Amino acid sequence: MADEALFLLLHNEMVSGVYKSAEHGEVENGRCITKLENMGFRVGQGLIERFTKDTARFKDELDIMKFICKDFWTTVFKKQIDNLRTNHQGIYVLQDNKFRLLTQMSAGKQYLEHASKYLAFTCGLIRGGLSNLGIKSIVTAEVSSMPACKFQVMIQKL
Amino acid sequence: MTVHNLYLFDRNGVCLHYSEWHRKKQAGISKEEEYKLMKDGFLAFQTSRYKLHYYETPTGIKVVMNTDLGVGPIRDVLHHIYSALYVELVVKNPLCPLGQTVQSELFRSRLDSYIRSLPFFSARAG
């Protein structure tokens, strides 16, 4: 599908562009991840406006998280989140067993050390989407074996 | 019937990938010289020992596969190797720089499974 390839290739170039324009060093890695996350944040904010313009109000926080896992994820990545877990105290773990931005990379441990660069934008995407729905959060991601990954959402009570 | 080996070249003649399955005889020349021989404009030919199949894309990627004589035309197979394997797993992989030998384990293992699944591939060299 041309549109999927377009987003994938563009996203990959964005990651490599951000890293190329930075200098070397550990500090820079953190800054690049932050830049990518912030880009994702702004895109997520815009996307959620567009996706929810015709939906009814959400009942509660869990309802919003389910929307992110089903409708939001499907529209962006053409599949749903495979597993959602929560401790009912503001922490949610979204598990994607075949994350679209990682499937071409490897099916195991090869390139694992680079995976976080390709997850930063999506973390921002989730955080931005939630933010425009009135939820402040911190989103992180972890990968132990590609292409499966987990996004952890920590809701910040105001 | 079987597949002997497979080469993938880019438009500059850089050998991106090489795999072999049943290769009875090693050539008397080094790998580099062998690559040079292989890339210069064949379409398909056969000798009394093996058949060479060639597929080139508009972007200059060349897929060269050597099989034994029992194998017929396999343009669609070579096309699949290009589009479903090379394009999907190498071109779309940001950690595989274009124009260099492919390091991706995923590409190597998927290609291997695909070749082994072909109807004209038998585990025992015939």
Interface residues (C-beta under 8 A of the other chain):
Chain A: A5 L8 L9 N12 E13 V15 S16 Q104 M105 S106 A107 G108 Q110 Y111 H114 Y118
Chain B: E88 L89 K92 N93 P94 L95 Q103 S104 E105 L106 S109
